[in-house]
Amino acid sequence: MRGASYPAVTDGDVLASEIPLPPLDEQHRIVARIEELFARIEEARRLCAVANQDLERLGGAVLARAFRGEL
């Protein structure tokens, strides 16, 4: 046996198999939900990047004040 070959399953077996799909309106609902979730993920990534920038800026300000003896 090499590669993806498996002697008990032929190409014909795979090609003859039926894959059940939900109705088209359900597929559209699923896609809409996935797109909504991806939009939320992108917003979370954007907010994380903003928070990291703020953290770097504030961390630098705290260090500067500490070196000046203001803390």
Chimera marker file (.cmm) of the C-alpha trace (Angstrom):
<marker_set name="trace">
<marker id="1" x="0.000" y="0.000" z="0.000" r="1" g="1" b="0" radius="0.5"/>
<marker id="2" x="1.298" y="3.464" z="-0.856" r="1" g="1" b="0" radius="0.5"/>
<marker id="3" x="-0.120" y="6.950" z="-0.834" r="1" g="1" b="0" radius="0.5"/>
<marker id="4" x="-3.837" y="7.305" z="-0.257" r="1" g="1" b="0" radius="0.5"/>
<marker id="5" x="-4.622" y="3.883" z="-1.694" r="1" g="1" b="0" radius="0.5"/>
<marker id="6" x="-6.866" y="1.620" z="0.276" r="1" g="1" b="0" radius="0.5"/>
<marker id="7" x="-7.670" y="-1.655" z="-1.470" r="1" g="1" b="0" radius="0.5"/>
<marker id="8" x="-11.038" y="-2.194" z="0.259" r="1" g="1" b="0" radius="0.5"/>
<marker id="9" x="-12.487" y="1.044" z="-1.179" r="1" g="1" b="0" radius="0.5"/>
<marker id="10" x="-12.435" y="1.707" z="-4.894" r="1" g="1" b="0" radius="0.5"/>
<marker id="11" x="-12.829" y="4.981" z="-6.761" r="1" g="1" b="0" radius="0.5"/>
<marker id="12" x="-16.195" y="3.717" z="-7.934" r="1" g="1" b="0" radius="0.5"/>
<marker id="13" x="-17.310" y="3.195" z="-4.328" r="1" g="1" b="0" radius="0.5"/>
<marker id="14" x="-16.436" y="6.763" z="-3.470" r="1" g="1" b="0" radius="0.5"/>
<marker id="15" x="-17.962" y="8.258" z="-6.623" r="1" g="1" b="0" radius="0.5"/>
<marker id="16" x="-21.175" y="6.286" z="-6.136" r="1" g="1" b="0" radius="0.5"/>
<marker id="17" x="-21.614" y="7.544" z="-2.586" r="1" g="1" b="0" radius="0.5"/>
<marker id="18" x="-24.302" y="10.135" z="-1.969" r="1" g="1" b="0" radius="0.5"/>
<marker id="19" x="-23.538" y="12.925" z="0.452" r="1" g="1" b="0" radius="0.5"/>
<marker id="20" x="-26.674" y="14.286" z="2.082" r="1" g="1" b="0" radius="0.5"/>
<marker id="21" x="-26.960" y="18.077" z="2.071" r="1" g="1" b="0" radius="0.5"/>
<marker id="22" x="-29.375" y="20.277" z="3.995" r="1" g="1" b="0" radius="0.5"/>
<marker id="23" x="-31.981" y="22.219" z="2.002" r="1" g="1" b="0" radius="0.5"/>
<marker id="24" x="-30.704" y="25.316" z="0.212" r="1" g="1" b="0" radius="0.5"/>
<marker id="25" x="-32.368" y="27.759" z="2.638" r="1" g="1" b="0" radius="0.5"/>
<marker id="26" x="-30.638" y="25.978" z="5.551" r="1" g="1" b="0" radius="0.5"/>
<marker id="27" x="-27.310" y="26.182" z="3.709" r="1" g="1" b="0" radius="0.5"/>
<marker id="28" x="-27.843" y="29.937" z="3.302" r="1" g="1" b="0" radius="0.5"/>
<marker id="29" x="-28.641" y="30.263" z="7.019" r="1" g="1" b="0" radius="0.5"/>
<marker id="30" x="-25.455" y="28.362" z="7.906" r="1" g="1" b="0" radius="0.5"/>
<marker id="31" x="-23.334" y="30.529" z="5.608" r="1" g="1" b="0" radius="0.5"/>
<marker id="32" x="-24.869" y="33.717" z="7.055" r="1" g="1" b="0" radius="0.5"/>
<marker id="33" x="-24.076" y="32.543" z="10.592" r="1" g="1" b="0" radius="0.5"/>
<marker id="34" x="-20.491" y="31.651" z="9.654" r="1" g="1" b="0" radius="0.5"/>
<marker id="35" x="-20.006" y="35.061" z="8.008" r="1" g="1" b="0" radius="0.5"/>
<marker id="36" x="-21.390" y="36.751" z="11.130" r="1" g="1" b="0" radius="0.5"/>
<marker id="37" x="-18.965" y="34.801" z="13.322" r="1" g="1" b="0" radius="0.5"/>
<marker id="38" x="-16.023" y="35.642" z="11.044" r="1" g="1" b="0" radius="0.5"/>
<marker id="39" x="-16.961" y="39.330" z="11.282" r="1" g="1" b="0" radius="0.5"/>
<marker id="40" x="-16.929" y="39.056" z="15.073" r="1" g="1" b="0" radius="0.5"/>
<marker id="41" x="-13.537" y="37.336" z="14.948" r="1" g="1" b="0" radius="0.5"/>
<marker id="42" x="-12.135" y="40.135" z="12.758" r="1" g="1" b="0" radius="0.5"/>
<marker id="43" x="-13.494" y="42.761" z="15.172" r="1" g="1" b="0" radius="0.5"/>
<marker id="44" x="-11.939" y="40.896" z="18.111" r="1" g="1" b="0" radius="0.5"/>
<marker id="45" x="-8.593" y="40.804" z="16.279" r="1" g="1" b="0" radius="0.5"/>
<marker id="46" x="-8.827" y="44.533" z="15.562" r="1" g="1" b="0" radius="0.5"/>
<marker id="47" x="-9.635" y="45.301" z="19.204" r="1" g="1" b="0" radius="0.5"/>
<marker id="48" x="-6.765" y="43.084" z="20.342" r="1" g="1" b="0" radius="0.5"/>
<marker id="49" x="-4.359" y="44.976" z="18.080" r="1" g="1" b="0" radius="0.5"/>
<marker id="50" x="-5.602" y="48.302" z="19.479" r="1" g="1" b="0" radius="0.5"/>
<marker id="51" x="-5.206" y="46.995" z="23.031" r="1" g="1" b="0" radius="0.5"/>
<marker id="52" x="-1.651" y="45.852" z="22.265" r="1" g="1" b="0" radius="0.5"/>
<marker id="53" x="-0.784" y="49.284" z="20.865" r="1" g="1" b="0" radius="0.5"/>
<marker id="54" x="-2.243" y="50.942" z="23.962" r="1" g="1" b="0" radius="0.5"/>
<marker id="55" x="-0.341" y="48.558" z="26.205" r="1" g="1" b="0" radius="0.5"/>
<marker id="56" x="2.960" y="49.328" z="24.466" r="1" g="1" b="0" radius="0.5"/>
<marker id="57" x="2.344" y="53.068" z="24.669" r="1" g="1" b="0" radius="0.5"/>
<marker id="58" x="1.259" y="52.985" z="28.321" r="1" g="1" b="0" radius="0.5"/>
<marker id="59" x="4.055" y="50.576" z="29.261" r="1" g="1" b="0" radius="0.5"/>
<marker id="60" x="6.581" y="52.982" z="27.795" r="1" g="1" b="0" radius="0.5"/>
<marker id="61" x="5.019" y="55.890" z="29.676" r="1" g="1" b="0" radius="0.5"/>
<marker id="62" x="5.163" y="53.984" z="32.974" r="1" g="1" b="0" radius="0.5"/>
<marker id="63" x="8.819" y="53.091" z="32.406" r="1" g="1" b="0" radius="0.5"/>
<marker id="64" x="9.647" y="56.702" z="31.562" r="1" g="1" b="0" radius="0.5"/>
<marker id="65" x="7.973" y="57.917" z="34.768" r="1" g="1" b="0" radius="0.5"/>
<marker id="66" x="9.726" y="55.214" z="36.786" r="1" g="1" b="0" radius="0.5"/>
<marker id="67" x="13.155" y="56.244" z="35.457" r="1" g="1" b="0" radius="0.5"/>
<marker id="68" x="12.378" y="59.894" z="36.318" r="1" g="1" b="0" radius="0.5"/>
<marker id="69" x="11.466" y="58.800" z="39.845" r="1" g="1" b="0" radius="0.5"/>
<marker id="70" x="7.844" y="59.852" z="39.535" r="1" g="1" b="0" radius="0.5"/>
<marker id="71" x="6.376" y="56.536" z="40.694" r="1" g="1" b="0" radius="0.5"/>
<link id1="1" id2="2" r="1" g="1" b="0" radius="0.2"/>
<link id1="2" id2="3" r="1" g="1" b="0" radius="0.2"/>
<link id1="3" id2="4" r="1" g="1" b="0" radius="0.2"/>
<link id1="4" id2="5" r="1" g="1" b="0" radius="0.2"/>
<link id1="5" id2="6" r="1" g="1" b="0" radius="0.2"/>
<link id1="6" id2="7" r="1" g="1" b="0" radius="0.2"/>
<link id1="7" id2="8" r="1" g="1" b="0" radius="0.2"/>
<link id1="8" id2="9" r="1" g="1" b="0" radius="0.2"/>
<link id1="9" id2="10" r="1" g="1" b="0" radius="0.2"/>
<link id1="10" id2="11" r="1" g="1" b="0" radius="0.2"/>
<link id1="11" id2="12" r="1" g="1" b="0" radius="0.2"/>
<link id1="12" id2="13" r="1" g="1" b="0" radius="0.2"/>
<link id1="13" id2="14" r="1" g="1" b="0" radius="0.2"/>
<link id1="14" id2="15" r="1" g="1" b="0" radius="0.2"/>
<link id1="15" id2="16" r="1" g="1" b="0" radius="0.2"/>
<link id1="16" id2="17" r="1" g="1" b="0" radius="0.2"/>
<link id1="17" id2="18" r="1" g="1" b="0" radius="0.2"/>
<link id1="18" id2="19" r="1" g="1" b="0" radius="0.2"/>
<link id1="19" id2="20" r="1" g="1" b="0" radius="0.2"/>
<link id1="20" id2="21" r="1" g="1" b="0" radius="0.2"/>
<link id1="21" id2="22" r="1" g="1" b="0" radius="0.2"/>
<link id1="22" id2="23" r="1" g="1" b="0" radius="0.2"/>
<link id1="23" id2="24" r="1" g="1" b="0" radius="0.2"/>
<link id1="24" id2="25" r="1" g="1" b="0" radius="0.2"/>
<link id1="25" id2="26" r="1" g="1" b="0" radius="0.2"/>
<link id1="26" id2="27" r="1" g="1" b="0" radius="0.2"/>
<link id1="27" id2="28" r="1" g="1" b="0" radius="0.2"/>
<link id1="28" id2="29" r="1" g="1" b="0" radius="0.2"/>
<link id1="29" id2="30" r="1" g="1" b="0" radius="0.2"/>
<link id1="30" id2="31" r="1" g="1" b="0" radius="0.2"/>
<link id1="31" id2="32" r="1" g="1" b="0" radius="0.2"/>
<link id1="32" id2="33" r="1" g="1" b="0" radius="0.2"/>
<link id1="33" id2="34" r="1" g="1" b="0" radius="0.2"/>
<link id1="34" id2="35" r="1" g="1" b="0" radius="0.2"/>
<link id1="35" id2="36" r="1" g="1" b="0" radius="0.2"/>
<link id1="36" id2="37" r="1" g="1" b="0" radius="0.2"/>
<link id1="37" id2="38" r="1" g="1" b="0" radius="0.2"/>
<link id1="38" id2="39" r="1" g="1" b="0" radius="0.2"/>
<link id1="39" id2="40" r="1" g="1" b="0" radius="0.2"/>
<link id1="40" id2="41" r="1" g="1" b="0" radius="0.2"/>
<link id1="41" id2="42" r="1" g="1" b="0" radius="0.2"/>
<link id1="42" id2="43" r="1" g="1" b="0" radius="0.2"/>
<link id1="43" id2="44" r="1" g="1" b="0" radius="0.2"/>
<link id1="44" id2="45" r="1" g="1" b="0" radius="0.2"/>
<link id1="45" id2="46" r="1" g="1" b="0" radius="0.2"/>
<link id1="46" id2="47" r="1" g="1" b="0" radius="0.2"/>
<link id1="47" id2="48" r="1" g="1" b="0" radius="0.2"/>
<link id1="48" id2="49" r="1" g="1" b="0" radius="0.2"/>
<link id1="49" id2="50" r="1" g="1" b="0" radius="0.2"/>
<link id1="50" id2="51" r="1" g="1" b="0" radius="0.2"/>
<link id1="51" id2="52" r="1" g="1" b="0" radius="0.2"/>
<link id1="52" id2="53" r="1" g="1" b="0" radius="0.2"/>
<link id1="53" id2="54" r="1" g="1" b="0" radius="0.2"/>
<link id1="54" id2="55" r="1" g="1" b="0" radius="0.2"/>
<link id1="55" id2="56" r="1" g="1" b="0" radius="0.2"/>
<link id1="56" id2="57" r="1" g="1" b="0" radius="0.2"/>
<link id1="57" id2="58" r="1" g="1" b="0" radius="0.2"/>
<link id1="58" id2="59" r="1" g="1" b="0" radius="0.2"/>
<link id1="59" id2="60" r="1" g="1" b="0" radius="0.2"/>
<link id1="60" id2="61" r="1" g="1" b="0" radius="0.2"/>
<link id1="61" id2="62" r="1" g="1" b="0" radius="0.2"/>
<link id1="62" id2="63" r="1" g="1" b="0" radius="0.2"/>
<link id1="63" id2="64" r="1" g="1" b="0" radius="0.2"/>
<link id1="64" id2="65" r="1" g="1" b="0" radius="0.2"/>
<link id1="65" id2="66" r="1" g="1" b="0" radius="0.2"/>
<link id1="66" id2="67" r="1" g="1" b="0" radius="0.2"/>
<link id1="67" id2="68" r="1" g="1" b="0" radius="0.2"/>
<link id1="68" id2="69" r="1" g="1" b="0" radius="0.2"/>
<link id1="69" id2="70" r="1" g="1" b="0" radius="0.2"/>
<link id1="70" id2="71" r="1" g="1" b="0" radius="0.2"/>
</marker_set>
